[in-house]
Amino acid sequence: MSRSKRHAAHHNRSPRGKSAPKLTLLGGLTAAEFLADYWQKRPLLIRGAIPNFQTLLTPDQLAGLATEDGVEARLVMEKGGARPWQVERGPFPRERLESLPRAHWSLLVSNLEHWLEDAGRLLDEFNFVPLWRADDLMVSLAPPGGSVGAHVDSYDVFLLQGFGRRTWQIASGGDRALRPGIDLRILKKFVPDESWDLEPGDMLYLPPGVAHHGVAVTASMTYSIGFRAPSQRDMLAHFFGLPEALTALVATDAMYQDPGLPLQANPGAINPDAVDAVTAMLRAPLEHKDVVGRWFGRHVTRLPSGMEVAPSGRRLPSVATVQRALTTGRQLWRSDHARYAHYTATDGSLYLYIDGEEYPLDPKLSPLVEALTARRSHHGRALKALMPRSGRAAEAALTLMRQMLRDGYLYFAK
């Protein structure tokens, strides 16, 4: 397949780029033109992005790095492992790397800039993108046929060929279902729209969401310059300290986007447009009533620091013990050493909160939970009347009572 004309265009449409230098790294585009016309919009193939490029390290040097503590290294075995597409994590014994087969594996080392000054200098070439967006420089070594499979990334990436030759195929649409039961997120079906062979110094830019597949034609080393985009869920969890159970309520795991990214005078600055975009992403989930309701349940039942209740150490009381207490009408008290609340979500889901912890419960337990959170003193028979009489809900009610008795949140009057 041949490269499409729309991806081949190197033009000077952006008025912001008229007085700016054209960059060989971007195929003759100015940085402003690239950001306006390609960044987060469409792929761009750049022949000779770095003319006469010399690889930053040899395969032996890369293998040596992969044996060292603290270096993030992975070995992907498409074939020859215990299962297809097996992923092994470093550091690796040197003998393991020396025993690799002739084909169908890839050795990947992340954060190369942490270990090589030249890698850091290469990253500096991409300073037309704000520095807070930069993730790392990863290098991939593969023999002929080596690959990590067809996949989709959620971040922007520049794929720079170091040495050897690699074929890259891309697909802008198609089925995004994943192959089950393997270590990597590999597409079940991949039908490419375009294909190119990249040689040393050639580079391919891919925005998020473009499916791609790279296969080494010869022994090959590729440098991946990635730019992270924080997700809505991650930012929500970090900013507000929300647990995963609440952030999962966000309808989509939307990623930060900046397709209109302007060229900045200082790449180290966080510009107001970025802050506005992040503010909008943080605000949107808080308009979901249940996100706030469930967070509030945890928040208002937290005990002050230093007043947390230690585990009781009691054994779980038997079902017979609890049933006998309820039948004979023994008096039960709710402990005053804890805080309690409950919340019913818009879909009817029921949540009990004790000391900042959330307990999802069967909605059929609502009468029982409402009584337990509303009053300190309870008559056994009165509680029994509020419990479901049969089925899983009845079992769940007994389990709740037993756990609260074991943990000291309920106790029998003497």
C-alpha positions as a printed Julia matrix, in Angstrom:
414×3 Matrix{Float64}:
   0.0     0.0    0.0
   1.15    3.52  -0.6
   1.03    6.56   1.55
  -2.03    8.77   1.09
  -1.69   12.32  -0.24
  -3.32   13.86   2.81
  -0.6    12.42   5.03
   2.15   13.35   2.57
   1.3    17.06   2.43
   4.06   19.33   3.7
   2.66   22.8    3.36
   2.76   26.25   4.86
  -0.85   27.1    5.55
  -0.47   28.29   9.12
   0.1    32.04   9.34
   1.8    31.44  12.7
   4.56   29.53  10.92
   5.57   32.14   8.28
   8.48   33.58  10.22
   9.3    30.44  12.2
  12.01   27.99  11.12
  11.0    24.95   9.15
  12.13   21.8   10.91
  13.7    18.81   9.2
  12.45   16.82  12.19
   8.89   17.63  11.09
   9.44   17.13   7.38
   9.84   20.82   6.57
   6.89   22.0    8.63
   7.25   24.65  11.29
   6.38   23.56  14.8
   3.27   25.76  14.69
   2.15   24.16  11.42
   2.61   20.67  12.82
   0.64   21.5   15.96
  -2.15   23.12  13.95
  -2.48   20.51  11.22
  -1.35   17.16  12.67
  -1.06   17.11  16.47
  -3.85   14.86  17.82
  -5.5    14.95  14.39
  -3.79   12.67  11.84
  -0.63   10.64  11.27
   2.44   12.04   9.58
   5.29   10.12   7.94
   8.58   12.01   7.85
  11.38   10.67   5.7
  14.81   11.64   6.94
  13.48   13.35  10.06
  17.01   13.07  11.5
  19.42   12.71   8.55
  22.32   10.31   9.08
  20.86    9.3   12.42
  23.17    7.16  14.51
  21.54    4.8   16.97
  22.0     5.88  20.59
  23.24    2.5   21.76
  24.05   -0.93  20.36
  21.95   -4.06  20.88
  24.57   -5.36  23.31
  24.44   -2.12  25.3
  20.64   -2.27  25.4
  20.77   -5.88  26.57
  23.24   -4.82  29.25
  20.82   -2.14  30.48
  18.02   -4.71  30.64
  20.05   -6.76  33.15
  20.44   -3.89  35.62
  18.33   -3.21  38.71
  16.1    -0.16  38.42
  15.83   -0.31  34.63
  12.27   -0.85  33.39
  12.65   -3.62  30.81
  10.21   -6.03  29.22
  10.61   -9.0   26.93
   7.7    -9.83  24.63
   7.71  -13.4   23.31
   5.27  -13.67  20.43
   6.41  -17.28  20.07
   8.68  -19.48  22.13
   7.26  -18.58  25.53
   4.95  -20.53  27.8
   2.04  -18.92  25.92
   1.62  -16.65  22.9
   2.62  -13.02  23.46
   4.1   -13.76  26.87
   5.53  -10.73  28.68
   8.53  -11.12  30.98
   9.8    -8.27  33.14
  13.39   -7.42  33.95
  15.97   -7.19  35.19
  16.97  -10.24  33.16
  19.84  -12.65  33.75
  22.32  -12.23  30.92
  21.89  -15.92  30.11
  18.18  -15.33  29.4
  18.92  -12.71  26.78
  21.71  -14.75  25.24
  19.35  -17.72  24.8
  16.64  -15.87  22.83
  15.48  -17.46  19.56
  16.26  -15.97  16.17
  12.83  -14.43  15.62
   9.47  -13.35  17.12
  10.53  -11.47  20.23
  11.01   -7.83  21.25
  13.1    -6.34  24.05
  11.77   -3.0   25.32
  13.48   -0.58  27.71
  11.54    2.45  28.99
  12.82    5.78  30.31
  16.04    5.56  28.35
  16.64    9.25  29.11
  17.28    8.22  32.74
  20.35    6.28  31.67
  21.73    8.03  28.57
  22.48   11.72  28.16
  22.04   11.39  24.39
  18.5    10.13  24.98
  17.71   13.26  26.95
  19.12   15.42  24.17
  16.91   13.59  21.67
  13.85   14.34  23.81
  14.84   18.02  23.78
  14.24   18.04  20.02
  10.52   17.66  20.75
  10.21   20.69  23.02
   7.6    22.23  20.72
   5.19   20.13  22.83
   4.83   21.27  26.48
   7.24   19.4   28.72
   4.52   18.3   31.14
   3.07   16.23  28.28
   6.32   14.33  27.71
   6.35   10.77  29.04
   9.52    8.93  28.14
  11.83    7.63  25.47
  11.38    3.91  25.01
  13.55    1.77  22.77
  12.51   -1.5   21.17
  14.95   -4.08  19.83
  13.66   -6.89  17.63
  15.05   -9.55  15.28
  13.41  -10.09  11.87
   9.71  -10.69  12.44
   9.77   -9.18  15.93
   6.67   -7.26  16.97
   4.46   -6.36  19.93
   1.28   -6.92  17.9
  -1.35   -4.62  16.44
  -2.59   -2.26  19.13
  -4.01    1.16  19.92
  -2.35    3.73  22.18
  -4.14    6.42  24.16
  -1.23    8.83  23.83
   0.7    10.65  21.09
   3.88    8.96  19.91
   6.74    9.62  17.49
   8.3     6.39  16.19
  11.88    7.05  15.12
  13.78    4.29  13.34
  17.21    3.77  14.91
  18.8     1.09  12.78
  17.57   -1.65  10.52
  14.2    -1.56   8.79
  10.71   -1.9   10.2
   7.33   -2.01   8.46
   4.59    0.08  10.05
   0.93   -0.38   9.19
  -1.9     1.81  10.45
  -5.71    1.59  10.5
  -7.85    4.55  11.43
 -11.03    2.55  11.97
 -12.11   -1.06  12.28
 -13.02   -3.39  15.11
 -11.2    -2.59  18.37
 -11.98   -5.89  20.11
  -8.97   -7.4   21.89
  -7.56  -10.89  21.82
  -8.52  -12.61  25.09
  -6.23  -14.41  27.48
  -2.89  -12.79  26.6
  -0.57  -10.38  28.42
  -0.83   -7.55  25.89
  -3.76   -5.49  24.58
  -3.54   -6.8   21.03
  -6.34   -6.29  18.52
  -8.25   -9.37  17.5
  -8.61   -8.06  13.94
  -6.37   -5.56  12.18
  -6.98   -4.46   8.59
  -4.41   -1.79   7.65
  -5.19    1.28   5.56
  -1.58    2.22   4.88
   1.88    0.72   5.16
   5.45    2.05   5.06
   8.96    0.73   5.54
  11.0     2.99   7.84
  14.78    3.18   7.65
  17.25    4.89  10.02
  16.24    8.51  10.63
  12.68    8.06   9.3
   9.88    8.85  11.74
   6.15    8.27  12.0
   3.91   10.43  14.18
   0.69    8.83  15.44
  -2.06   10.62  17.36
  -4.08    8.71  20.0
  -6.53    6.11  18.79
  -4.78    5.12  15.55
  -4.31    1.35  15.42
  -0.8     0.41  14.37
   1.42   -2.6   13.89
   5.19   -2.56  13.52
   7.15   -5.61  12.35
  10.93   -5.72  12.05
  12.03   -6.52   8.5
  15.67   -6.82   9.55
  17.23   -6.67  12.99
  15.74   -3.39  14.11
  15.77   -0.77  16.85
  12.97    1.8   17.17
  12.8     4.77  19.52
   9.33    5.73  20.76
   8.94    9.28  22.03
   5.65    9.23  23.93
   3.5    12.05  25.24
   1.17   11.17  28.07
  -2.36   12.44  28.46
  -3.83   12.11  31.96
  -7.22   10.42  32.12
 -10.3    11.93  33.69
 -10.47    9.07  36.19
  -6.83    9.42  37.25
  -7.12   13.17  37.73
 -10.38   12.82  39.65
  -8.9    10.18  41.95
  -5.74   12.2   42.59
  -7.34   15.64  42.96
 -10.18   14.6   45.24
  -8.69   11.43  46.68
 -11.65    9.42  45.39
 -11.39    5.62  45.54
 -11.55    3.49  42.41
 -15.14    2.47  43.18
 -16.24    6.09  42.77
 -14.07    7.06  39.83
 -15.49    4.02  38.03
 -18.83    5.85  37.99
 -17.43    8.23  35.38
 -19.12    7.23  32.15
 -15.92    7.22  30.07
 -12.23    7.09  30.8
 -11.74   10.22  28.71
  -8.18   11.38  28.12
  -6.94   14.94  28.2
  -6.91   16.34  24.66
  -5.28   19.42  23.14
  -5.75   19.26  19.34
  -5.62   23.07  19.2
  -2.31   23.2   21.07
  -0.53   26.51  20.38
   3.22   26.78  20.13
   4.48   28.01  23.49
   7.35   30.41  24.05
   8.36   28.35  27.1
   7.68   24.6   26.85
   7.96   24.31  30.62
   4.89   26.45  31.26
   1.39   25.15  31.97
  -0.77   27.51  29.98
  -4.24   28.75  31.01
  -5.95   26.81  28.21
  -4.62   23.55  29.66
  -5.88   24.49  33.12
  -9.31   25.33  31.68
  -9.47   21.95  29.92
  -8.48   20.07  33.06
 -11.0    22.06  35.14
 -13.76   21.05  32.75
 -12.72   17.39  33.0
 -12.76   17.52  36.8
 -16.06   19.35  36.95
 -17.99   16.98  34.66
 -17.96   13.92  36.98
 -19.05   16.05  39.94
 -22.27   16.77  38.09
 -23.03   13.05  38.52
 -25.1    12.96  41.7
 -23.99    9.49  42.74
 -20.29   10.37  42.54
 -20.86   13.12  45.09
 -23.29   11.07  47.2
 -20.99    8.08  47.52
 -17.93   10.23  48.17
 -19.87   12.12  50.83
 -20.87    8.89  52.58
 -17.21    7.94  52.95
 -16.18   11.46  53.88
 -18.66   12.16  56.67
 -18.2     8.78  58.38
 -14.41    8.99  58.58
 -13.06    9.06  62.11
 -10.56   11.75  63.07
  -6.93   10.7   62.78
  -5.85    8.7   65.8
  -9.39    7.58  66.68
  -9.58    4.66  64.27
 -11.01    1.52  65.83
  -8.66   -1.47  65.93
  -9.96   -4.83  64.66
 -11.95   -6.55  67.37
 -10.23   -9.9   66.99
 -13.56  -11.64  67.57
 -14.64  -14.69  65.64
 -17.55  -14.46  63.26
 -20.65  -15.5   65.24
 -22.55  -18.43  63.87
 -25.77  -18.09  61.91
 -27.55  -20.02  64.68
 -26.35  -17.56  67.33
 -27.64  -14.55  65.41
 -30.94  -16.2   64.52
 -31.5   -17.22  68.15
 -30.82  -13.66  69.36
 -33.28  -12.24  66.85
 -35.94  -14.82  67.67
 -35.68  -14.45  71.45
 -35.73  -10.68  71.17
 -32.38   -9.88  72.74
 -31.47   -6.21  72.85
 -28.7    -5.05  70.5
 -26.76   -1.83  70.68
 -24.86   -0.01  67.95
 -21.37    1.0   69.0
 -20.77    4.7   69.62
 -17.11    4.3   68.66
 -17.94    4.39  64.96
 -19.82    6.59  62.49
 -22.61    5.3   60.27
 -24.57    6.45  57.22
 -26.24    4.98  54.16
 -26.93    6.19  50.64
 -29.38    5.01  47.98
 -28.13    5.8   44.48
 -30.26    6.98  41.59
 -30.39    3.44  40.19
 -31.58    2.04  43.54
 -28.21    0.65  44.61
 -27.7     0.64  48.38
 -24.47    1.57  50.18
 -23.69    1.4   53.89
 -20.86    3.55  55.29
 -18.99    2.79  58.49
 -15.86    4.68  59.5
 -15.17    5.87  55.96
 -15.58    2.44  54.34
 -18.25    1.73  51.73
 -20.23   -1.54  51.71
 -22.42   -2.19  48.65
 -25.55   -4.1   49.71
 -28.63   -5.66  48.18
 -31.34   -2.94  47.96
 -33.7    -5.39  49.67
 -31.76   -4.71  52.86
 -32.81   -1.04  52.88
 -35.29   -1.32  55.83
 -32.67   -3.08  57.95
 -29.87   -0.65  57.02
 -32.08    2.37  57.62
 -32.83    1.12  61.13
 -29.2     0.32  61.92
 -27.97    3.76  60.85
 -30.85    5.67  62.48
 -30.87    4.29  66.06
 -28.43    3.07  68.68
 -30.72    0.58  70.41
 -32.52   -2.27  68.66
 -34.88   -5.03  69.73
 -33.98   -8.35  68.15
 -37.5    -9.16  66.95
 -37.9    -5.67  65.48
 -34.73   -6.13  63.43
 -35.81   -9.59  62.32
 -39.07   -8.12  61.0
 -37.06   -5.79  58.76
 -34.96   -8.56  57.22
 -35.86  -10.41  54.0
 -37.31  -13.82  54.8
 -35.73  -15.96  52.09
 -33.3   -16.1   49.22
 -29.95  -14.43  48.78
 -31.15  -11.21  50.34
 -31.95  -13.07  53.58
 -28.47  -14.61  53.55
 -26.94  -11.21  52.9
 -28.83   -9.7   55.84
 -27.58  -12.4   58.2
 -24.03  -11.96  56.87
 -24.23   -8.2   57.51
 -25.42   -8.76  61.09
 -22.72  -11.33  61.77
 -19.96   -9.08  60.4
 -21.15   -6.06  62.4
 -21.22   -8.18  65.58
 -17.75   -9.57  64.89
 -16.29   -6.11  64.18
 -17.85   -4.57  67.26
 -20.24   -2.25  65.42
 -23.13   -4.12  67.07
 -23.15   -5.86  70.45
 -25.66   -7.67  72.64
 -26.9    -5.94  75.77
 -25.84   -7.73  78.94
